[in-house]
Amino acid sequence: MALDLHPSRLGTTNEDGSRAFVYPSDVRGKWKNRRKLAHLLMLAIFLIAPWLRYGGEQMLLIDVVHRRFIFFGHIFWSHDVPVLFLLVLLGFVTILFVTTIWGRVWCGWACPQTVFIDAIFRRIERWVEGNHLIRRRRDEQPWSFKRFWRKTLKWGAYFGVSMVIAHSFIAYFAGAKSMLEMMARPPDQNFGYFLVVFSITAWIAFDFGWFREQFCIIICPYGRLQSVIMNDATKVIKYDSGRGEPRRGDEPKGEKTGDCINCFRCVSVCPTGIDIRRGLQMECISCTACMDACDEVMSKVGKPEGLIRYDSLKGEEKANLWRPEAVAYALAFVGLLSAFAFVLYTREPLDYEFLRGRGEPFTLVKEGADDFVLNHFQVQVSSQTREDVNIEFKVSAELETSGVKLTTPFHPLSLKTGEIKRTGLFIRFPKSMVKNGVAKLTVTTEAQGGQLKTINQHEIRLVGPFM
């Protein structure tokens, strides 16, 4: 069934509210070629990245089971939530900045929904079932053996591709090597992962093979957010109504027509079934197909290209980067990126936190003729390294000679990679060190494991009786 472009409803719905399937026509042009390169780049990154290693680890890994995130050799653990939050904010601000300047360029050029459908699934569909006209005609006919085997072949290819995509996706979470090992074993040995991969495969085949533009129109919130993020200065794909109107067939008697010949070529190539000539619409994913289609027609009829082009609603073809909201997003991006870089640069492999123990702030202890004060601390150590380490708590030889003594339940304290451990620390020191109820000393922590060796000094505030 052809699309019924009624102005009061979506282009992909019929009068009775049922879905009108979209059969977008093929298109050629400079924008199509550029998007092909962008999609190939996205696919290459997605498929190759899990197999790249950096610093002895997978370059990008979201290890949910072990609660760690590896990003170009840097390991973030579950206790690194503030750092990961910075990274999420950075991505969010980037989307805001890009959208306020260039509109929904993400949707048309880099969104997985668009990349996989355009670069893979529509190609399979064309190879197996023919062009859009043939596909529409066959789908309107009764079922036959030829139609059945073509659908079977197409959906078999869909599930094969979906399985590859699902395994590549899981490699980001389970690890590429671990995934290969699990694939070599029977499913019942890794039944949980088997169910996850099967479910993702089924969803990908359903979404990219059948649901398609409905995901963008119904589920994805990005299209609805564009009215908040975008404004009259944002670059969008726009039909030049001043040049195109009145269209051929709509002109009043005795008046010249505009450049639009009303061929509906821009509608036939649209993957979401809209008519771009109605203006900016939520369903538009800025895929540029209508631009290439219109430019092709304009060339054939001897008219200038650009009747449909990248433009702003107020007619500025060049992006204005100095708008207040764009500058604000840019400053926020630079600030977050600087904060993230600073955190990475100053990040220590081990994080120590000294907390005063519960109960009495101090205890007086007498050993022979000497009076001592005892303070109790709880020390929390967070490992942010890939090495297992042993940690020792020490004071200087001079302090030991004066009577300072450290006591811990574990000596040394063993800490596994990514582990958080809390231990007690008792500090005994001479009463003579106390002045106005306070004493200070420096505790040294020495950590060693594998190739890692760190020495940190911590100034501790002790309490005692007022002298």
NORKA-V523761 format. One record per residue. N is the residue number from 1. RES is the residue in one letter. PSI is psi in whole degrees, 0 to 359 (999 if undefined). NEAR is the number of other C-alpha atoms within 12 Angstrom. Layout:
N/RES/PSI/NEAR ; N/RES/PSI/NEAR
This chain:
1/M/131/22 ; 2/A/156/24 ; 3/L/136/30 ; 4/D/100/26 ; 5/L/71/25 ; 6/H/135/16 ; 7/P/344/17 ; 8/S/3/13 ; 9/R/169/21 ; 10/L/149/31 ; 11/G/343/36 ; 12/T/18/38 ; 13/T/144/27 ; 14/N/177/22 ; 15/E/327/18 ; 16/D/5/11 ; 17/G/354/13 ; 18/S/164/15 ; 19/R/134/24 ; 20/A/113/26 ; 21/F/142/28 ; 22/V/130/35 ; 23/Y/78/34 ; 24/P/137/37 ; 25/S/155/31 ; 26/D/153/27 ; 27/V/149/32 ; 28/R/156/22 ; 29/G/176/22 ; 30/K/322/19 ; 31/W/324/26 ; 32/K/318/28 ; 33/N/320/19 ; 34/R/320/20 ; 35/R/326/31 ; 36/K/313/29 ; 37/L/317/19 ; 38/A/318/27 ; 39/H/320/30 ; 40/L/321/24 ; 41/L/315/21 ; 42/M/316/24 ; 43/L/318/29 ; 44/A/316/20 ; 45/I/314/20 ; 46/F/318/28 ; 47/L/330/23 ; 48/I/326/22 ; 49/A/320/25 ; 50/P/341/33 ; 51/W/353/26 ; 52/L/142/25 ; 53/R/147/21 ; 54/Y/124/18 ; 55/G/32/15 ; 56/G/0/15 ; 57/E/163/24 ; 58/Q/135/31 ; 59/M/322/27 ; 60/L/115/34 ; 61/L/129/37 ; 62/I/85/30 ; 63/D/92/26 ; 64/V/321/18 ; 65/V/314/14 ; 66/H/7/20 ; 67/R/54/23 ; 68/R/154/32 ; 69/F/121/35 ; 70/I/127/35 ; 71/F/102/27 ; 72/F/54/21 ; 73/G/346/21 ; 74/H/128/32 ; 75/I/125/37 ; 76/F/135/38 ; 77/W/177/32 ; 78/S/333/25 ; 79/H/3/24 ; 80/D/30/31 ; 81/V/317/16 ; 82/P/322/17 ; 83/V/316/29 ; 84/L/326/27 ; 85/F/321/19 ; 86/L/318/26 ; 87/L/319/27 ; 88/V/316/18 ; 89/L/322/24 ; 90/L/315/27 ; 91/G/320/21 ; 92/F/316/20 ; 93/V/325/28 ; 94/T/315/27 ; 95/I/318/31 ; 96/L/316/32 ; 97/F/312/35 ; 98/V/318/31 ; 99/T/319/36 ; 100/T/337/38 ; 101/I/307/38 ; 102/W/13/37 ; 103/G/216/42 ; 104/R/47/40 ; 105/V/330/33 ; 106/W/315/32 ; 107/C/316/38 ; 108/G/338/41 ; 109/W/332/35 ; 110/A/350/31 ; 111/C/132/28 ; 112/P/325/31 ; 113/Q/316/37 ; 114/T/317/37 ; 115/V/309/32 ; 116/F/321/38 ; 117/I/311/37 ; 118/D/317/39 ; 119/A/335/32 ; 120/I/299/30 ; 121/F/318/35 ; 122/R/328/34 ; 123/R/315/26 ; 124/I/318/28 ; 125/E/317/33 ; 126/R/319/26 ; 127/W/321/19 ; 128/V/318/26 ; 129/E/353/29 ; 130/G/187/24 ; 131/N/181/22 ; 132/H/324/29 ; 133/L/317/21 ; 134/I/318/20 ; 135/R/316/27 ; 136/R/317/24 ; 137/R/318/18 ; 138/R/323/23 ; 139/D/338/24 ; 140/E/347/15 ; 141/Q/160/15 ; 142/P/160/11 ; 143/W/140/14 ; 144/S/172/13 ; 145/F/318/12 ; 146/K/317/16 ; 147/R/321/23 ; 148/F/314/18 ; 149/W/330/15 ; 150/R/317/24 ; 151/K/320/27 ; 152/T/315/17 ; 153/L/318/19 ; 154/K/312/28 ; 155/W/332/27 ; 156/G/318/21 ; 157/A/321/24 ; 158/Y/313/34 ; 159/F/325/30 ; 160/G/313/23 ; 161/V/319/28 ; 162/S/325/31 ; 163/M/319/26 ; 164/V/316/25 ; 165/I/317/32 ; 166/A/317/32 ; 167/H/322/35 ; 168/S/322/32 ; 169/F/315/32 ; 170/I/331/36 ; 171/A/333/35 ; 172/Y/340/32 ; 173/F/324/30 ; 174/A/346/35 ; 175/G/136/33 ; 176/A/315/30 ; 177/K/317/23 ; 178/S/322/24 ; 179/M/318/26 ; 180/L/320/19 ; 181/E/320/17 ; 182/M/325/24 ; 183/M/332/23 ; 184/A/348/14 ; 185/R/163/15 ; 186/P/149/12 ; 187/P/328/18 ; 188/D/346/13 ; 189/Q/340/14 ; 190/N/57/20 ; 191/F/326/15 ; 192/G/311/14 ; 193/Y/324/28 ; 194/F/315/24 ; 195/L/320/18 ; 196/V/312/21 ; 197/V/318/31 ; 198/F/316/24 ; 199/S/317/20 ; 200/I/319/26 ; 201/T/313/28 ; 202/A/318/26 ; 203/W/317/23 ; 204/I/314/33 ; 205/A/318/32 ; 206/F/313/23 ; 207/D/304/26 ; 208/F/335/36 ; 209/G/331/35 ; 210/W/312/25 ; 211/F/313/24 ; 212/R/246/35 ; 213/E/341/40 ; 214/Q/328/27 ; 215/F/315/28 ; 216/C/323/30 ; 217/I/321/28 ; 218/I/314/18 ; 219/I/311/16 ; 220/C/126/20 ; 221/P/350/16 ; 222/Y/319/29 ; 223/G/326/30 ; 224/R/334/20 ; 225/L/344/19 ; 226/Q/331/35 ; 227/S/337/19 ; 228/V/321/18 ; 229/I/323/27 ; 230/M/161/32 ; 231/N/190/25 ; 232/D/341/26 ; 233/A/358/29 ; 234/T/140/39 ; 235/K/127/33 ; 236/V/169/43 ; 237/I/120/38 ; 238/K/139/38 ; 239/Y/129/34 ; 240/D/90/34 ; 241/S/329/23 ; 242/G/327/17 ; 243/R/327/22 ; 244/G/335/28 ; 245/E/152/24 ; 246/P/145/22 ; 247/R/160/23 ; 248/R/128/19 ; 249/G/344/17 ; 250/D/359/17 ; 251/E/143/18 ; 252/P/158/13 ; 253/K/134/10 ; 254/G/357/7 ; 255/E/150/13 ; 256/K/152/18 ; 257/T/161/21 ; 258/G/187/23 ; 259/D/338/32 ; 260/C/123/36 ; 261/I/7/27 ; 262/N/42/24 ; 263/C/347/22 ; 264/F/19/25 ; 265/R/323/30 ; 266/C/329/40 ; 267/V/320/37 ; 268/S/335/31 ; 269/V/353/33 ; 270/C/125/38 ; 271/P/346/42 ; 272/T/6/43 ; 273/G/31/42 ; 274/I/166/39 ; 275/D/106/36 ; 276/I/343/40 ; 277/R/350/35 ; 278/R/355/24 ; 279/G/187/21 ; 280/L/129/32 ; 281/Q/151/29 ; 282/M/326/33 ; 283/E/344/37 ; 284/C/126/39 ; 285/I/14/41 ; 286/S/47/41 ; 287/C/351/42 ; 288/T/5/40 ; 289/A/319/44 ; 290/C/330/47 ; 291/M/311/37 ; 292/D/319/35 ; 293/A/315/36 ; 294/C/319/42 ; 295/D/322/32 ; 296/E/318/28 ; 297/V/317/29 ; 298/M/322/26 ; 299/S/322/17 ; 300/K/327/13 ; 301/V/6/15 ; 302/G/28/13 ; 303/K/157/19 ; 304/P/146/19 ; 305/E/167/28 ; 306/G/13/29 ; 307/L/323/34 ; 308/I/123/41 ; 309/R/170/34 ; 310/Y/123/36 ; 311/D/166/30 ; 312/S/163/29 ; 313/L/337/25 ; 314/K/14/18 ; 315/G/24/22 ; 316/E/109/21 ; 317/E/330/23 ; 318/K/139/19 ; 319/A/133/25 ; 320/N/105/25 ; 321/L/355/22 ; 322/W/19/18 ; 323/R/150/19 ; 324/P/315/16 ; 325/E/325/25 ; 326/A/318/29 ; 327/V/320/20 ; 328/A/315/19 ; 329/Y/321/30 ; 330/A/317/26 ; 331/L/319/19 ; 332/A/321/24 ; 333/F/313/27 ; 334/V/319/22 ; 335/G/315/20 ; 336/L/320/26 ; 337/L/320/24 ; 338/S/318/17 ; 339/A/318/23 ; 340/F/316/24 ; 341/A/321/18 ; 342/F/317/16 ; 343/V/318/21 ; 344/L/319/25 ; 345/Y/321/12 ; 346/T/0/13 ; 347/R/126/21 ; 348/E/149/25 ; 349/P/335/34 ; 350/L/134/39 ; 351/D/126/31 ; 352/Y/140/30 ; 353/E/119/23 ; 354/F/118/26 ; 355/L/137/22 ; 356/R/136/25 ; 357/G/163/22 ; 358/R/163/12 ; 359/G/204/11 ; 360/E/142/16 ; 361/P/332/23 ; 362/F/163/29 ; 363/T/137/23 ; 364/L/134/23 ; 365/V/136/20 ; 366/K/124/15 ; 367/E/107/15 ; 368/G/234/7 ; 369/A/358/9 ; 370/D/143/16 ; 371/D/132/22 ; 372/F/160/28 ; 373/V/139/34 ; 374/L/125/35 ; 375/N/143/39 ; 376/H/130/32 ; 377/F/153/30 ; 378/Q/122/24 ; 379/V/122/31 ; 380/Q/124/24 ; 381/V/126/35 ; 382/S/124/33 ; 383/S/129/37 ; 384/Q/32/35 ; 385/T/164/36 ; 386/R/4/29 ; 387/E/145/24 ; 388/D/135/26 ; 389/V/157/32 ; 390/N/132/28 ; 391/I/133/34 ; 392/E/141/31 ; 393/F/127/33 ; 394/K/162/30 ; 395/V/168/29 ; 396/S/157/19 ; 397/A/326/14 ; 398/E/317/13 ; 399/L/322/22 ; 400/E/319/19 ; 401/T/326/12 ; 402/S/353/18 ; 403/G/3/24 ; 404/V/135/32 ; 405/K/135/27 ; 406/L/137/30 ; 407/T/128/26 ; 408/T/152/23 ; 409/P/332/17 ; 410/F/131/20 ; 411/H/100/20 ; 412/P/171/20 ; 413/L/119/30 ; 414/S/134/26 ; 415/L/125/32 ; 416/K/163/25 ; 417/T/130/28 ; 418/G/4/30 ; 419/E/150/30 ; 420/I/125/27 ; 421/K/143/26 ; 422/R/135/25 ; 423/T/157/31 ; 424/G/147/27 ; 425/L/119/31 ; 426/F/126/32 ; 427/I/116/42 ; 428/R/130/38 ; 429/F/156/38 ; 430/P/142/34 ; 431/K/334/33 ; 432/S/343/23 ; 433/M/343/28 ; 434/V/129/26 ; 435/K/121/17 ; 436/N/37/15 ; 437/G/6/19 ; 438/V/144/23 ; 439/A/151/29 ; 440/K/142/24 ; 441/L/166/28 ; 442/T/125/24 ; 443/V/131/32 ; 444/T/132/23 ; 445/T/126/32 ; 446/E/120/26 ; 447/A/136/35 ; 448/Q/136/25 ; 449/G/125/25 ; 450/G/234/15 ; 451/Q/1/12 ; 452/L/134/22 ; 453/K/116/21 ; 454/T/148/23 ; 455/I/121/22 ; 456/N/147/23 ; 457/Q/136/20 ; 458/H/124/21 ; 459/E/121/17 ; 460/I/135/25 ; 461/R/116/24 ; 462/L/158/36 ; 463/V/152/33 ; 464/G/189/32 ; 465/P/151/26 ; 466/F/129/15 ; 467/M/999/13
